[in-house]
Amino acid sequence: MSVIIAMDDLELPCPNCKGEKHAFVNNKKEPCSKCDGKGVILTALGQTLLHFFKKHS
């Protein structure tokens, strides 16, 4: 039995910066504080998978 996991199952565009990796704070362009400038946030499955890899590496 195999399981197929798509990237959309693991991460979603950041709702704060809408995937742009930056946001404007006081009219100044800065890395988005919600996604740390990555443009994406992990889903619950993505967080679980990341925790698993960190635990077993």
N, CA, C, O and CB atoms as a CASP TS submission, in Angstrom:
PFRMAT TS
TARGET T0000
AUTHOR 0000-0000-0000
METHOD Language model
MODEL 1
PARENT N/A
ATOM      1  N   MET     1       0.840  -1.175   0.000  1.00  0.00           N
ATOM      2  CA  MET     1       0.000   0.000   0.000  1.00  0.00           C
ATOM      3  C   MET     1       0.887   1.241   0.000  1.00  0.00           C
ATOM      4  O   MET     1       1.839   1.326   0.777  1.00  0.00           O
ATOM      5  CB  MET     1      -0.957  -0.004   1.215  1.00  0.00           C
ATOM      6  N   SER     2       0.582   2.191  -0.859  1.00  0.00           N
ATOM      7  CA  SER     2       1.367   3.422  -0.906  1.00  0.00           C
ATOM      8  C   SER     2       0.460   4.627  -0.693  1.00  0.00           C
ATOM      9  O   SER     2      -0.734   4.601  -0.995  1.00  0.00           O
ATOM     10  CB  SER     2       2.119   3.541  -2.249  1.00  0.00           C
ATOM     11  N   VAL     3       1.064   5.671  -0.169  1.00  0.00           N
ATOM     12  CA  VAL     3       0.339   6.903   0.102  1.00  0.00           C
ATOM     13  C   VAL     3       0.985   8.007  -0.706  1.00  0.00           C
ATOM     14  O   VAL     3       2.208   8.150  -0.699  1.00  0.00           O
ATOM     15  CB  VAL     3       0.331   7.246   1.623  1.00  0.00           C
ATOM     16  N   ILE     4       0.186   8.779  -1.393  1.00  0.00           N
ATOM     17  CA  ILE     4       0.694   9.909  -2.168  1.00  0.00           C
ATOM     18  C   ILE     4       0.336  11.184  -1.422  1.00  0.00           C
ATOM     19  O   ILE     4      -0.830  11.445  -1.128  1.00  0.00           O
ATOM     20  CB  ILE     4       0.109   9.920  -3.623  1.00  0.00           C
ATOM     21  N   ILE     5       1.365  11.976  -1.122  1.00  0.00           N
ATOM     22  CA  ILE     5       1.160  13.239  -0.424  1.00  0.00           C
ATOM     23  C   ILE     5       1.593  14.363  -1.352  1.00  0.00           C
ATOM     24  O   ILE     5       2.733  14.390  -1.816  1.00  0.00           O
ATOM     25  CB  ILE     5       1.949  13.283   0.927  1.00  0.00           C
ATOM     26  N   ALA     6       0.691  15.281  -1.620  1.00  0.00           N
ATOM     27  CA  ALA     6       0.991  16.436  -2.467  1.00  0.00           C
ATOM     28  C   ALA     6       1.517  17.582  -1.617  1.00  0.00           C
ATOM     29  O   ALA     6       1.268  17.637  -0.412  1.00  0.00           O
ATOM     30  CB  ALA     6      -0.262  16.881  -3.253  1.00  0.00           C
ATOM     31  N   MET     7       2.243  18.493  -2.245  1.00  0.00           N
ATOM     32  CA  MET     7       2.768  19.650  -1.514  1.00  0.00           C
ATOM     33  C   MET     7       1.643  20.449  -0.864  1.00  0.00           C
ATOM     34  O   MET     7       1.833  21.003   0.219  1.00  0.00           O
ATOM     35  CB  MET     7       3.576  20.553  -2.453  1.00  0.00           C
ATOM     36  N   ASP     8       0.481  20.519  -1.499  1.00  0.00           N
ATOM     37  CA  ASP     8      -0.660  21.235  -0.916  1.00  0.00           C
ATOM     38  C   ASP     8      -1.136  20.603   0.384  1.00  0.00           C
ATOM     39  O   ASP     8      -1.786  21.259   1.197  1.00  0.00           O
ATOM     40  CB  ASP     8      -1.807  21.282  -1.906  1.00  0.00           C
ATOM     41  N   ASP     9      -0.810  19.327   0.578  1.00  0.00           N
ATOM     42  CA  ASP     9      -1.150  18.660   1.833  1.00  0.00           C
ATOM     43  C   ASP     9      -0.196  19.068   2.955  1.00  0.00           C
ATOM     44  O   ASP     9      -0.523  18.914   4.132  1.00  0.00           O
ATOM     45  CB  ASP     9      -1.125  17.140   1.649  1.00  0.00           C
ATOM     46  N   LEU    10       0.981  19.587   2.598  1.00  0.00           N
ATOM     47  CA  LEU    10       2.021  19.896   3.576  1.00  0.00           C
ATOM     48  C   LEU    10       2.170  21.380   3.880  1.00  0.00           C
ATOM     49  O   LEU    10       2.478  21.758   5.011  1.00  0.00           O
ATOM     50  CB  LEU    10       3.322  19.367   3.095  1.00  0.00           C
ATOM     51  N   GLU    11       1.952  22.220   2.875  1.00  0.00           N
ATOM     52  CA  GLU    11       2.107  23.651   3.072  1.00  0.00           C
ATOM     53  C   GLU    11       1.112  24.430   2.221  1.00  0.00           C
ATOM     54  O   GLU    11       0.658  23.971   1.173  1.00  0.00           O
ATOM     55  CB  GLU    11       3.532  24.080   2.744  1.00  0.00           C
ATOM     56  N   LEU    12       0.789  25.629   2.712  1.00  0.00           N
ATOM     57  CA  LEU    12      -0.151  26.514   2.031  1.00  0.00           C
ATOM     58  C   LEU    12       0.456  27.909   1.948  1.00  0.00           C
ATOM     59  O   LEU    12       1.295  28.264   2.775  1.00  0.00           O
ATOM     60  CB  LEU    12      -1.524  26.550   2.766  1.00  0.00           C
ATOM     61  N   PRO    13       0.043  28.708   0.958  1.00  0.00           N
ATOM     62  CA  PRO    13       0.535  30.088   0.923  1.00  0.00           C
ATOM     63  C   PRO    13       0.168  30.816   2.218  1.00  0.00           C
ATOM     64  O   PRO    13      -0.925  30.642   2.756  1.00  0.00           O
ATOM     65  CB  PRO    13      -0.043  30.842  -0.300  1.00  0.00           C
ATOM     66  N   CYS    14       1.085  31.618   2.696  1.00  0.00           N
ATOM     67  CA  CYS    14       0.858  32.375   3.925  1.00  0.00           C
ATOM     68  C   CYS    14      -0.306  33.339   3.727  1.00  0.00           C
ATOM     69  O   CYS    14      -0.305  34.115   2.771  1.00  0.00           O
ATOM     70  CB  CYS    14       2.137  33.143   4.343  1.00  0.00           C
ATOM     71  N   PRO    15      -1.295  33.303   4.611  1.00  0.00           N
ATOM     72  CA  PRO    15      -2.434  34.211   4.455  1.00  0.00           C
ATOM     73  C   PRO    15      -2.080  35.673   4.772  1.00  0.00           C
ATOM     74  O   PRO    15      -2.788  36.591   4.360  1.00  0.00           O
ATOM     75  CB  PRO    15      -3.574  33.758   5.352  1.00  0.00           C
ATOM     76  N   ASN    16      -1.000  35.873   5.495  1.00  0.00           N
ATOM     77  CA  ASN    16      -0.609  37.238   5.856  1.00  0.00           C
ATOM     78  C   ASN    16       0.040  37.969   4.677  1.00  0.00           C
ATOM     79  O   ASN    16      -0.317  39.107   4.373  1.00  0.00           O
ATOM     80  CB  ASN    16       0.354  37.213   7.049  1.00  0.00           C
ATOM     81  N   CYS    17       0.996  37.306   4.015  1.00  0.00           N
ATOM     82  CA  CYS    17       1.698  37.942   2.887  1.00  0.00           C
ATOM     83  C   CYS    17       1.233  37.399   1.536  1.00  0.00           C
ATOM     84  O   CYS    17       1.705  37.843   0.489  1.00  0.00           O
ATOM     85  CB  CYS    17       3.206  37.740   3.026  1.00  0.00           C
ATOM     86  N   LYS    18       0.313  36.444   1.560  1.00  0.00           N
ATOM     87  CA  LYS    18      -0.228  35.822   0.348  1.00  0.00           C
ATOM     88  C   LYS    18       0.864  35.198  -0.523  1.00  0.00           C
ATOM     89  O   LYS    18       0.797  35.232  -1.752  1.00  0.00           O
ATOM     90  CB  LYS    18      -1.000  36.850  -0.461  1.00  0.00           C
ATOM     91  N   GLY    19       1.874  34.625   0.147  1.00  0.00           N
ATOM     92  CA  GLY    19       2.950  33.941  -0.560  1.00  0.00           C
ATOM     93  C   GLY    19       4.033  34.849  -1.098  1.00  0.00           C
ATOM     94  O   GLY    19       4.944  34.375  -1.776  1.00  0.00           O
ATOM     95  N   GLU    20       3.964  36.146  -0.818  1.00  0.00           N
ATOM     96  CA  GLU    20       4.939  37.099  -1.347  1.00  0.00           C
ATOM     97  C   GLU    20       6.237  37.158  -0.549  1.00  0.00           C
ATOM     98  O   GLU    20       7.196  37.788  -0.994  1.00  0.00           O
ATOM     99  CB  GLU    20       4.330  38.463  -1.392  1.00  0.00           C
ATOM    100  N   LYS    21       6.291  36.526   0.604  1.00  0.00           N
ATOM    101  CA  LYS    21       7.463  36.443   1.474  1.00  0.00           C
ATOM    102  C   LYS    21       7.783  37.726   2.223  1.00  0.00           C
ATOM    103  O   LYS    21       8.691  37.739   3.054  1.00  0.00           O
ATOM    104  CB  LYS    21       8.643  36.051   0.671  1.00  0.00           C
ATOM    105  N   HIS    22       7.068  38.788   1.953  1.00  0.00           N
ATOM    106  CA  HIS    22       7.304  40.039   2.668  1.00  0.00           C
ATOM    107  C   HIS    22       5.969  40.745   2.916  1.00  0.00           C
ATOM    108  O   HIS    22       4.969  40.484   2.248  1.00  0.00           O
ATOM    109  CB  HIS    22       8.273  40.958   1.870  1.00  0.00           C
ATOM    110  N   ALA    23       5.990  41.624   3.875  1.00  0.00           N
ATOM    111  CA  ALA    23       4.808  42.420   4.206  1.00  0.00           C
ATOM    112  C   ALA    23       5.283  43.834   4.497  1.00  0.00           C
ATOM    113  O   ALA    23       6.459  44.066   4.777  1.00  0.00           O
ATOM    114  CB  ALA    23       4.019  41.816   5.431  1.00  0.00           C
ATOM    115  N   PHE    24       4.361  44.763   4.427  1.00  0.00           N
ATOM    116  CA  PHE    24       4.697  46.144   4.720  1.00  0.00           C
ATOM    117  C   PHE    24       4.337  46.465   6.168  1.00  0.00           C
ATOM    118  O   PHE    24       3.196  46.290   6.594  1.00  0.00           O
ATOM    119  CB  PHE    24       3.973  47.101   3.752  1.00  0.00           C
ATOM    120  N   VAL    25       5.329  46.935   6.906  1.00  0.00           N
ATOM    121  CA  VAL    25       5.142  47.338   8.292  1.00  0.00           C
ATOM    122  C   VAL    25       5.566  48.795   8.376  1.00  0.00           C
ATOM    123  O   VAL    25       6.716  49.135   8.098  1.00  0.00           O
ATOM    124  CB  VAL    25       5.964  46.429   9.293  1.00  0.00           C
ATOM    125  N   ASN    26       4.623  49.656   8.763  1.00  0.00           N
ATOM    126  CA  ASN    26       4.897  51.101   8.800  1.00  0.00           C
ATOM    127  C   ASN    26       5.447  51.598   7.463  1.00  0.00           C
ATOM    128  O   ASN    26       6.419  52.353   7.425  1.00  0.00           O
ATOM    129  CB  ASN    26       5.891  51.428   9.927  1.00  0.00           C
ATOM    130  N   ASN    27       4.813  51.167   6.364  1.00  0.00           N
ATOM    131  CA  ASN    27       5.206  51.521   4.993  1.00  0.00           C
ATOM    132  C   ASN    27       6.622  51.081   4.635  1.00  0.00           C
ATOM    133  O   ASN    27       7.232  51.642   3.724  1.00  0.00           O
ATOM    134  CB  ASN    27       5.090  53.010   4.801  1.00  0.00           C
ATOM    135  N   LYS    28       7.144  50.096   5.335  1.00  0.00           N
ATOM    136  CA  LYS    28       8.475  49.562   5.066  1.00  0.00           C
ATOM    137  C   LYS    28       8.354  48.073   4.744  1.00  0.00           C
ATOM    138  O   LYS    28       7.713  47.324   5.481  1.00  0.00           O
ATOM    139  CB  LYS    28       9.429  49.794   6.281  1.00  0.00           C
ATOM    140  N   LYS    29       8.966  47.652   3.652  1.00  0.00           N
ATOM    141  CA  LYS    29       8.929  46.251   3.225  1.00  0.00           C
ATOM    142  C   LYS    29       9.859  45.425   4.106  1.00  0.00           C
ATOM    143  O   LYS    29      11.063  45.676   4.151  1.00  0.00           O
ATOM    144  CB  LYS    29       9.329  46.114   1.729  1.00  0.00           C
ATOM    145  N   GLU    30       9.294  44.431   4.810  1.00  0.00           N
ATOM    146  CA  GLU    30      10.064  43.572   5.696  1.00  0.00           C
ATOM    147  C   GLU    30       9.647  42.121   5.484  1.00  0.00           C
ATOM    148  O   GLU    30       8.545  41.860   5.002  1.00  0.00           O
ATOM    149  CB  GLU    30       9.871  43.988   7.174  1.00  0.00           C
ATOM    150  N   PRO    31      10.530  41.157   5.844  1.00  0.00           N
ATOM    151  CA  PRO    31      10.119  39.747   5.761  1.00  0.00           C
ATOM    152  C   PRO    31       8.855  39.527   6.592  1.00  0.00           C
ATOM    153  O   PRO    31       8.714  40.076   7.685  1.00  0.00           O
ATOM    154  CB  PRO    31      11.262  38.804   6.250  1.00  0.00           C
ATOM    155  N   CYS    32       7.959  38.736   6.071  1.00  0.00           N
ATOM    156  CA  CYS    32       6.694  38.453   6.758  1.00  0.00           C
ATOM    157  C   CYS    32       6.972  37.792   8.106  1.00  0.00           C
ATOM    158  O   CYS    32       7.738  36.832   8.194  1.00  0.00           O
ATOM    159  CB  CYS    32       5.782  37.543   5.886  1.00  0.00           C
ATOM    160  N   SER    33       6.351  38.312   9.137  1.00  0.00           N
ATOM    161  CA  SER    33       6.570  37.774  10.482  1.00  0.00           C
ATOM    162  C   SER    33       5.794  36.485  10.729  1.00  0.00           C
ATOM    163  O   SER    33       6.141  35.721  11.630  1.00  0.00           O
ATOM    164  CB  SER    33       6.181  38.805  11.520  1.00  0.00           C
ATOM    165  N   LYS    34       4.762  36.235   9.951  1.00  0.00           N
ATOM    166  CA  LYS    34       3.947  35.025  10.148  1.00  0.00           C
ATOM    167  C   LYS    34       4.611  33.784   9.564  1.00  0.00           C
ATOM    168  O   LYS    34       4.501  32.696  10.131  1.00  0.00           O
ATOM    169  CB  LYS    34       2.571  35.210   9.518  1.00  0.00           C
ATOM    170  N   CYS    35       5.297  33.939   8.436  1.00  0.00           N
ATOM    171  CA  CYS    35       5.921  32.783   7.777  1.00  0.00           C
ATOM    172  C   CYS    35       7.443  32.876   7.789  1.00  0.00           C
ATOM    173  O   CYS    35       8.114  32.060   7.157  1.00  0.00           O
ATOM    174  CB  CYS    35       5.424  32.664   6.338  1.00  0.00           C
ATOM    175  N   ASP    36       7.990  33.850   8.491  1.00  0.00           N
ATOM    176  CA  ASP    36       9.442  34.075   8.552  1.00  0.00           C
ATOM    177  C   ASP    36      10.055  34.283   7.169  1.00  0.00           C
ATOM    178  O   ASP    36      11.190  33.880   6.918  1.00  0.00           O
ATOM    179  CB  ASP    36      10.125  32.899   9.240  1.00  0.00           C
ATOM    180  N   GLY    37       9.297  34.912   6.280  1.00  0.00           N
ATOM    181  CA  GLY    37       9.808  35.215   4.952  1.00  0.00           C
ATOM    182  C   GLY    37       9.862  34.039   4.002  1.00  0.00           C
ATOM    183  O   GLY    37      10.515  34.121   2.962  1.00  0.00           O
ATOM    184  N   LYS    38       9.191  32.943   4.333  1.00  0.00           N
ATOM    185  CA  LYS    38       9.194  31.753   3.475  1.00  0.00           C
ATOM    186  C   LYS    38       8.066  31.782   2.437  1.00  0.00           C
ATOM    187  O   LYS    38       8.168  31.143   1.390  1.00  0.00           O
ATOM    188  CB  LYS    38       9.069  30.496   4.331  1.00  0.00           C
ATOM    189  N   GLY    39       7.005  32.519   2.726  1.00  0.00           N
ATOM    190  CA  GLY    39       5.874  32.593   1.801  1.00  0.00           C
ATOM    191  C   GLY    39       4.856  31.484   1.977  1.00  0.00           C
ATOM    192  O   GLY    39       3.789  31.513   1.363  1.00  0.00           O
ATOM    193  N   VAL    40       5.177  30.507   2.813  1.00  0.00           N
ATOM    194  CA  VAL    40       4.263  29.391   3.063  1.00  0.00           C
ATOM    195  C   VAL    40       4.215  29.085   4.558  1.00  0.00           C
ATOM    196  O   VAL    40       5.137  29.411   5.306  1.00  0.00           O
ATOM    197  CB  VAL    40       4.697  28.133   2.264  1.00  0.00           C
ATOM    198  N   ILE    41       3.133  28.458   4.970  1.00  0.00           N
ATOM    199  CA  ILE    41       3.010  27.957   6.334  1.00  0.00           C
ATOM    200  C   ILE    41       2.687  26.469   6.256  1.00  0.00           C
ATOM    201  O   ILE    41       2.049  26.008   5.310  1.00  0.00           O
ATOM    202  CB  ILE    41       1.910  28.738   7.137  1.00  0.00           C
ATOM    203  N   LEU    42       3.133  25.736   7.253  1.00  0.00           N
ATOM    204  CA  LEU    42       2.891  24.292   7.265  1.00  0.00           C
ATOM    205  C   LEU    42       1.463  23.975   7.696  1.00  0.00           C
ATOM    206  O   LEU    42       0.901  24.635   8.570  1.00  0.00           O
ATOM    207  CB  LEU    42       3.886  23.593   8.197  1.00  0.00           C
ATOM    208  N   THR    43       0.897  22.967   7.076  1.00  0.00           N
ATOM    209  CA  THR    43      -0.395  22.437   7.519  1.00  0.00           C
ATOM    210  C   THR    43      -0.131  21.537   8.722  1.00  0.00           C
ATOM    211  O   THR    43       1.022  21.319   9.093  1.00  0.00           O
ATOM    212  CB  THR    43      -1.131  21.649   6.361  1.00  0.00           C
ATOM    213  N   ALA    44      -1.180  21.022   9.325  1.00  0.00           N
ATOM    214  CA  ALA    44      -1.022  20.101  10.451  1.00  0.00           C
ATOM    215  C   ALA    44      -0.231  18.866  10.019  1.00  0.00           C
ATOM    216  O   ALA    44       0.620  18.384  10.766  1.00  0.00           O
ATOM    217  CB  ALA    44      -2.402  19.688  11.015  1.00  0.00           C
ATOM    218  N   LEU    45      -0.505  18.357   8.830  1.00  0.00           N
ATOM    219  CA  LEU    45       0.231  17.199   8.322  1.00  0.00           C
ATOM    220  C   LEU    45       1.696  17.561   8.090  1.00  0.00           C
ATOM    221  O   LEU    45       2.582  16.762   8.392  1.00  0.00           O
ATOM    222  CB  LEU    45      -0.407  16.679   7.015  1.00  0.00           C
ATOM    223  N   GLY    46       1.957  18.739   7.566  1.00  0.00           N
ATOM    224  CA  GLY    46       3.326  19.185   7.342  1.00  0.00           C
ATOM    225  C   GLY    46       4.094  19.301   8.649  1.00  0.00           C
ATOM    226  O   GLY    46       5.261  18.916   8.718  1.00  0.00           O
ATOM    227  N   GLN    47       3.457  19.825   9.678  1.00  0.00           N
ATOM    228  CA  GLN    47       4.097  19.944  10.988  1.00  0.00           C
ATOM    229  C   GLN    47       4.390  18.567  11.571  1.00  0.00           C
ATOM    230  O   GLN    47       5.455  18.346  12.147  1.00  0.00           O
ATOM    231  CB  GLN    47       3.212  20.750  11.951  1.00  0.00           C
ATOM    232  N   THR    48       3.451  17.648  11.422  1.00  0.00           N
ATOM    233  CA  THR    48       3.643  16.282  11.928  1.00  0.00           C
ATOM    234  C   THR    48       4.795  15.597  11.214  1.00  0.00           C
ATOM    235  O   THR    48       5.623  14.952  11.856  1.00  0.00           O
ATOM    236  CB  THR    48       2.359  15.458  11.762  1.00  0.00           C
ATOM    237  N   LEU    49       4.858  15.725   9.914  1.00  0.00           N
ATOM    238  CA  LEU    49       5.917  15.103   9.134  1.00  0.00           C
ATOM    239  C   LEU    49       7.275  15.708   9.479  1.00  0.00           C
ATOM    240  O   LEU    49       8.259  14.980   9.605  1.00  0.00           O
ATOM    241  CB  LEU    49       5.634  15.253   7.637  1.00  0.00           C
ATOM    242  N   LEU    50       7.342  17.026   9.634  1.00  0.00           N
ATOM    243  CA  LEU    50       8.592  17.680  10.017  1.00  0.00           C
ATOM    244  C   LEU    50       9.057  17.204  11.391  1.00  0.00           C
ATOM    245  O   LEU    50      10.240  16.923  11.584  1.00  0.00           O
ATOM    246  CB  LEU    50       8.421  19.206  10.014  1.00  0.00           C
ATOM    247  N   HIS    51       8.140  17.113  12.336  1.00  0.00           N
ATOM    248  CA  HIS    51       8.475  16.625  13.677  1.00  0.00           C
ATOM    249  C   HIS    51       9.020  15.190  13.601  1.00  0.00           C
ATOM    250  O   HIS    51       9.993  14.861  14.279  1.00  0.00           O
ATOM    251  CB  HIS    51       7.229  16.682  14.605  1.00  0.00           C
ATOM    252  N   PHE    52       8.403  14.352  12.789  1.00  0.00           N
ATOM    253  CA  PHE    52       8.846  12.970  12.621  1.00  0.00           C
ATOM    254  C   PHE    52      10.278  12.918  12.089  1.00  0.00           C
ATOM    255  O   PHE    52      11.111  12.178  12.612  1.00  0.00           O
ATOM    256  CB  PHE    52       7.901  12.216  11.673  1.00  0.00           C
ATOM    257  N   PHE    53      10.562  13.709  11.043  1.00  0.00           N
ATOM    258  CA  PHE    53      11.910  13.710  10.469  1.00  0.00           C
ATOM    259  C   PHE    53      12.948  14.214  11.452  1.00  0.00           C
ATOM    260  O   PHE    53      14.041  13.656  11.545  1.00  0.00           O
ATOM    261  CB  PHE    53      11.946  14.556   9.215  1.00  0.00           C
ATOM    262  N   LYS    54      12.613  15.271  12.190  1.00  0.00           N
ATOM    263  CA  LYS    54      13.564  15.802  13.163  1.00  0.00           C
ATOM    264  C   LYS    54      13.823  14.790  14.289  1.00  0.00           C
ATOM    265  O   LYS    54      14.946  14.675  14.780  1.00  0.00           O
ATOM    266  CB  LYS    54      13.042  17.126  13.748  1.00  0.00           C
ATOM    267  N   LYS    55      12.794  14.073  14.683  1.00  0.00           N
ATOM    268  CA  LYS    55      12.930  13.087  15.755  1.00  0.00           C
ATOM    269  C   LYS    55      13.811  11.919  15.337  1.00  0.00           C
ATOM    270  O   LYS    55      14.546  11.369  16.157  1.00  0.00           O
ATOM    271  CB  LYS    55      11.561  12.573  16.177  1.00  0.00           C
ATOM    272  N   HIS    56      13.744  11.541  14.074  1.00  0.00           N
ATOM    273  CA  HIS    56      14.434  10.339  13.621  1.00  0.00           C
ATOM    274  C   HIS    56      15.687  10.631  12.793  1.00  0.00           C
ATOM    275  O   HIS    56      16.179   9.754  12.083  1.00  0.00           O
ATOM    276  CB  HIS    56      13.491   9.496  12.815  1.00  0.00           C
ATOM    277  N   SER    57      16.192  11.829  12.879  1.00  0.00           N
ATOM    278  CA  SER    57      17.427  12.114  12.116  1.00  0.00           C
ATOM    279  C   SER    57      18.575  12.425  13.042  1.00  0.00           C
ATOM    280  O   SER    57      19.686  12.688  12.581  1.00  0.00           O
ATOM    281  CB  SER    57      17.216  13.285  11.149  1.00  0.00           C
TER
END
